[in-house]
Amino acid sequence: MTVELTNWDSADHLKTTEDIAAYLEAVFEDGDAALITHALGVVARAEGMTEVARQAGLTRASLYKALSGDGNP
């Protein structure tokens, strides 16, 4: 039996503000800090990392670092 796998990227499925709000609400209900950090990164990618960094007053590299597994958003 062959199993076909597909890459999944949550950012590809966050199309609207409502999608993002529902995603973040579910993540915050869990309360896991690592999951929250990951979700913020997913949302930033969905919205466009460069634009989010600009709005936050950060460089793109700084935003990636903050949202990495070792970062501190």
LUMLUM-527388 format. One record per atom (N, C-alpha, C): residue number from 1; z, y, x; residue in three letters; atom name. Coordinates in pm, 1 decimal. Layout:
<sites>
SITE   k       c3       c2       c1   r  a
SITE NUM        Z        Y        X ALA CA
...
</sites>
This chain:
<sites>
SITE   k       c3       c2       c1   r  a
SITE   1      0.0   -117.6     84.2 MET  N
SITE   1      0.0      0.0      0.0 MET CA
SITE   1      0.0    124.1     88.8 MET  C
SITE   2    -92.9    212.8     63.4 THR  N
SITE   2   -103.0    337.2    138.4 THR CA
SITE   2    -46.3    450.8     55.5 THR  C
SITE   3     37.3    529.6    119.3 VAL  N
SITE   3     95.5    645.7     52.6 VAL CA
SITE   3     30.7    770.3    111.0 VAL  C
SITE   4    -20.8    854.3     24.4 GLU  N
SITE   4    -82.3    979.0     70.0 GLU CA
SITE   4     20.8   1090.5     59.5 GLU  C
SITE   5     42.6   1158.7    169.5 LEU  N
SITE   5    139.2   1268.2    173.6 LEU CA
SITE   5     66.3   1401.9    177.2 LEU  C
SITE   6    129.9   1501.1    119.6 THR  N
SITE   6     75.2   1636.0    117.6 THR CA
SITE   6    181.6   1731.3    170.0 THR  C
SITE   7    141.8   1826.3    252.9 ASN  N
SITE   7    236.6   1927.8    297.6 ASN CA
SITE   7    276.6   2014.8    180.0 ASN  C
SITE   8    404.4   2046.1    170.4 TRP  N
SITE   8    455.9   2129.7     63.1 TRP CA
SITE   8    512.7   2256.3    124.9 TRP  C
SITE   9    470.7   2368.6     74.8 ASP  N
SITE   9    525.6   2497.5    118.0 ASP CA
SITE   9    563.2   2574.6     -7.3 ASP  C
SITE  10    691.0   2590.8    -28.1 SER  N
SITE  10    740.2   2660.3   -147.9 SER CA
SITE  10    681.2   2800.3   -160.8 SER  C
SITE  11    654.5   2864.8    -49.0 ALA  N
SITE  11    600.4   3001.3    -52.3 ALA CA
SITE  11    466.6   3006.5   -126.1 ALA  C
SITE  12    391.3   2897.7   -121.7 ASP  N
SITE  12    261.7   2893.3   -190.3 ASP CA
SITE  12    276.5   2895.8   -342.0 ASP  C
SITE  13    396.2   2867.8   -391.5 HIS  N
SITE  13    417.9   2856.4   -535.2 HIS CA
SITE  13    498.9   2972.0   -592.3 HIS  C
SITE  14    533.3   3067.4   -510.0 LEU  N
SITE  14    607.0   3185.5   -555.7 LEU CA
SITE  14    506.6   3298.7   -576.0 LEU  C
SITE  15    448.3   3303.3   -693.6 LYS  N
SITE  15    339.4   3396.8   -721.3 LYS CA
SITE  15    386.0   3526.2   -787.8 LYS  C
SITE  16    493.5   3519.6   -864.4 THR  N
SITE  16    537.6   3636.8   -940.7 THR CA
SITE  16    681.5   3671.2   -906.0 THR  C
SITE  17    721.2   3789.5   -946.8 THR  N
SITE  17    860.8   3832.0   -928.6 THR CA
SITE  17    954.4   3736.6  -1001.2 THR  C
SITE  18    911.5   3688.6  -1116.0 GLU  N
SITE  18    993.6   3594.8  -1193.4 GLU CA
SITE  18   1009.2   3462.5  -1119.4 GLU  C
SITE  19    902.2   3414.9  -1056.2 ASP  N
SITE  19    909.5   3292.3   -976.5 ASP CA
SITE  19   1012.2   3307.5   -864.3 ASP  C
SITE  20   1004.6   3419.1   -796.0 ILE  N
SITE  20   1095.5   3445.1   -683.5 ILE CA
SITE  20   1239.2   3454.9   -732.4 ILE  C
SITE  21   1260.6   3525.8   -842.7 ALA  N
SITE  21   1395.7   3540.6   -897.2 ALA CA
SITE  21   1454.3   3405.4   -936.5 ALA  C
SITE  22   1375.9   3321.5  -1001.9 ALA  N
SITE  22   1424.1   3189.7  -1043.5 ALA CA
SITE  22   1456.3   3102.6   -921.6 ALA  C
SITE  23   1371.1   3109.2   -819.9 TYR  N
SITE  23   1392.8   3032.7   -696.5 TYR CA
SITE  23   1522.6   3075.6   -628.8 TYR  C
SITE  24   1540.1   3206.0   -612.4 LEU  N
SITE  24   1661.4   3255.3   -546.5 LEU CA
SITE  24   1786.3   3227.3   -629.8 LEU  C
SITE  25   1775.5   3237.8   -760.6 GLU  N
SITE  25   1889.6   3207.9   -846.7 GLU CA
SITE  25   1934.9   3063.1   -827.6 GLU  C
SITE  26   1840.3   2971.4   -823.0 ALA  N
SITE  26   1874.0   2830.2   -802.8 ALA CA
SITE  26   1938.2   2808.4   -666.4 ALA  C
SITE  27   1885.9   2874.7   -565.2 VAL  N
SITE  27   1940.1   2859.8   -430.0 VAL CA
SITE  27   2081.3   2917.8   -421.0 VAL  C
SITE  28   2102.0   3035.0   -479.2 PHE  N
SITE  28   2235.0   3097.0   -473.2 PHE CA
SITE  28   2337.6   3016.8   -553.4 PHE  C
SITE  29   2294.9   2949.6   -659.6 GLU  N
SITE  29   2387.0   2863.6   -735.4 GLU CA
SITE  29   2440.6   2751.8   -648.3 GLU  C
SITE  30   2356.8   2702.0   -556.8 ASP  N
SITE  30   2399.2   2595.5   -466.3 ASP CA
SITE  30   2505.4   2647.4   -369.8 ASP  C
SITE  31   2486.6   2770.1   -321.6 GLY  N
SITE  31   2586.3   2832.6   -235.2 GLY CA
SITE  31   2581.6   2793.5    -88.8 GLY  C
SITE  32   2487.7   2711.1    -48.5 ASP  N
SITE  32   2476.8   2667.3     91.0 ASP CA
SITE  32   2412.2   2778.8    173.5 ASP  C
SITE  33   2484.9   2831.0    272.2 ALA  N
SITE  33   2437.3   2944.2    352.1 ALA CA
SITE  33   2306.1   2912.4    423.5 ALA  C
SITE  34   2292.4   2792.1    475.6 ALA  N
SITE  34   2168.6   2755.0    545.6 ALA CA
SITE  34   2051.0   2751.5    448.0 ALA  C
SITE  35   2073.6   2701.5    328.3 LEU  N
SITE  35   1968.8   2697.5    227.2 LEU CA
SITE  35   1929.9   2838.6    183.0 LEU  C
SITE  36   2027.9   2926.7    171.5 ILE  N
SITE  36   2000.6   3066.0    134.4 ILE CA
SITE  36   1915.3   3132.6    241.5 ILE  C
SITE  37   1950.1   3112.7    367.3 THR  N
SITE  37   1871.7   3168.9    477.0 THR CA
SITE  37   1729.0   3116.9    472.9 THR  C
SITE  38   1715.0   2987.4    452.0 HIS  N
SITE  38   1581.2   2927.4    443.3 HIS CA
SITE  38   1503.1   2988.5    326.6 HIS  C
SITE  39   1567.4   3001.8    211.8 ALA  N
SITE  39   1501.2   3056.0     93.1 ALA CA
SITE  39   1458.0   3200.9    114.8 ALA  C
SITE  40   1539.6   3279.5    183.2 LEU  N
SITE  40   1500.4   3418.1    212.5 LEU CA
SITE  40   1375.2   3420.2    299.7 LEU  C
SITE  41   1367.1   3326.3    392.9 GLY  N
SITE  41   1247.1   3315.3    475.3 GLY CA
SITE  41   1125.1   3274.7    394.4 GLY  C
SITE  42   1144.0   3183.2    300.6 VAL  N
SITE  42   1034.4   3139.8    213.5 VAL CA
SITE  42    984.2   3257.9    131.4 VAL  C
SITE  43   1077.6   3333.4     75.1 VAL  N
SITE  43   1039.3   3449.8     -6.3 VAL CA
SITE  43    968.4   3553.6     80.2 VAL  C
SITE  44   1018.1   3576.0    200.2 ALA  N
SITE  44    953.5   3673.1    290.1 ALA CA
SITE  44    810.5   3629.2    321.1 ALA  C
SITE  45    789.0   3499.4    343.2 ARG  N
SITE  45    653.2   3451.3    367.7 ARG CA
SITE  45    566.2   3465.9    243.2 ARG  C
SITE  46    624.4   3440.7    127.2 ALA  N
SITE  46    548.9   3452.5      2.0 ALA CA
SITE  46    506.2   3596.8    -22.6 ALA  C
SITE  47    592.3   3689.5     12.4 GLU  N
SITE  47    563.8   3831.5     -8.7 GLU CA
SITE  47    480.8   3891.5    104.3 GLU  C
SITE  48    479.8   3825.5    217.8 GLY  N
SITE  48    409.8   3876.5    335.4 GLY CA
SITE  48    511.9   3924.6    436.9 GLY  C
SITE  49    528.3   3847.7    542.2 MET  N
SITE  49    632.4   3875.5    641.3 MET CA
SITE  49    620.4   4016.0    699.2 MET  C
SITE  50    499.7   4059.4    727.3 THR  N
SITE  50    480.0   4192.1    786.3 THR CA
SITE  50    527.1   4301.1    691.0 THR  C
SITE  51    493.9   4288.3    562.7 GLU  N
SITE  51    533.6   4388.9    464.4 GLU CA
SITE  51    684.2   4389.6    443.3 GLU  C
SITE  52    744.8   4273.4    436.1 VAL  N
SITE  52    890.2   4265.9    419.6 VAL CA
SITE  52    959.9   4327.3    540.9 VAL  C
SITE  53    910.9   4296.9    660.0 ALA  N
SITE  53    969.1   4353.2    782.3 ALA CA
SITE  53    957.2   4506.0    781.3 ALA  C
SITE  54    841.4   4556.2    740.8 ARG  N
SITE  54    821.5   4700.7    736.3 ARG CA
SITE  54    919.3   4765.3    639.1 ARG  C
SITE  55    934.2   4706.4    521.1 GLN  N
SITE  55   1024.5   4762.0    420.7 GLN CA
SITE  55   1170.5   4755.2    465.1 GLN  C
SITE  56   1203.2   4654.5    544.4 ALA  N
SITE  56   1339.9   4639.2    593.3 ALA CA
SITE  56   1366.4   4721.7    719.2 ALA  C
SITE  57   1262.0   4781.9    773.9 GLY  N
SITE  57   1278.7   4860.5    895.3 GLY CA
SITE  57   1296.2   4774.2   1018.9 GLY  C
SITE  58   1236.0   4655.8   1017.2 LEU  N
SITE  58   1244.8   4562.4   1129.9 LEU CA
SITE  58   1106.3   4532.6   1182.4 LEU  C
SITE  59   1102.7   4478.2   1301.7 THR  N
SITE  59    975.7   4423.9   1349.0 THR CA
SITE  59    959.2   4286.5   1285.6 THR  C
SITE  60    837.2   4240.6   1282.8 ARG  N
SITE  60    809.7   4108.3   1228.1 ARG CA
SITE  60    885.5   4001.4   1306.4 ARG  C
SITE  61    888.3   4015.4   1437.9 ALA  N
SITE  61    958.4   3919.1   1523.3 ALA CA
SITE  61   1108.7   3917.9   1493.1 ALA  C
SITE  62   1166.0   4036.0   1471.2 SER  N
SITE  62   1309.0   4044.0   1439.3 SER CA
SITE  62   1339.6   3976.0   1306.5 SER  C
SITE  63   1251.3   3994.0   1210.0 LEU  N
SITE  63   1271.6   3930.4   1079.9 LEU CA
SITE  63   1263.2   3778.4   1093.2 LEU  C
SITE  64   1163.3   3729.5   1166.3 TYR  N
SITE  64   1152.9   3584.9   1189.2 TYR CA
SITE  64   1280.2   3532.3   1256.2 TYR  C
SITE  65   1329.6   3604.5   1353.5 LYS  N
SITE  65   1450.8   3561.8   1425.3 LYS CA
SITE  65   1571.0   3559.4   1332.0 LYS  C
SITE  66   1585.1   3663.3   1250.4 ALA  N
SITE  66   1698.4   3670.6   1158.7 ALA CA
SITE  66   1696.7   3556.5   1057.7 ALA  C
SITE  67   1577.9   3515.6   1016.3 LEU  N
SITE  67   1565.0   3412.8    914.2 LEU CA
SITE  67   1545.5   3272.4    970.9 LEU  C
SITE  68   1554.9   3259.2   1102.0 SER  N
SITE  68   1543.0   3127.3   1163.7 SER CA
SITE  68   1672.6   3048.7   1142.8 SER  C
SITE  69   1670.1   2923.6   1178.2 GLY  N
SITE  69   1788.3   2839.8   1164.9 GLY CA
SITE  69   1906.7   2889.4   1244.7 GLY  C
SITE  70   1879.6   2960.5   1353.7 ASP  N
SITE  70   1986.3   3015.1   1437.5 ASP CA
SITE  70   2015.2   3161.2   1407.9 ASP  C
SITE  71   1940.5   3219.2   1316.7 GLY  N
SITE  71   1954.4   3362.2   1288.1 GLY CA
SITE  71   2070.8   3393.2   1197.4 GLY  C
SITE  72   2090.5   3521.7   1175.7 ASN  N
SITE  72   2197.3   3569.0   1089.5 ASN CA
SITE  72   2141.6   3682.3   1004.2 ASN  C
SITE  73   2091.0   3646.9    883.8 PRO  N
SITE  73   2027.3   3749.8    801.0 PRO CA
SITE  73   2127.5   3852.1    752.9 PRO  C
</sites>
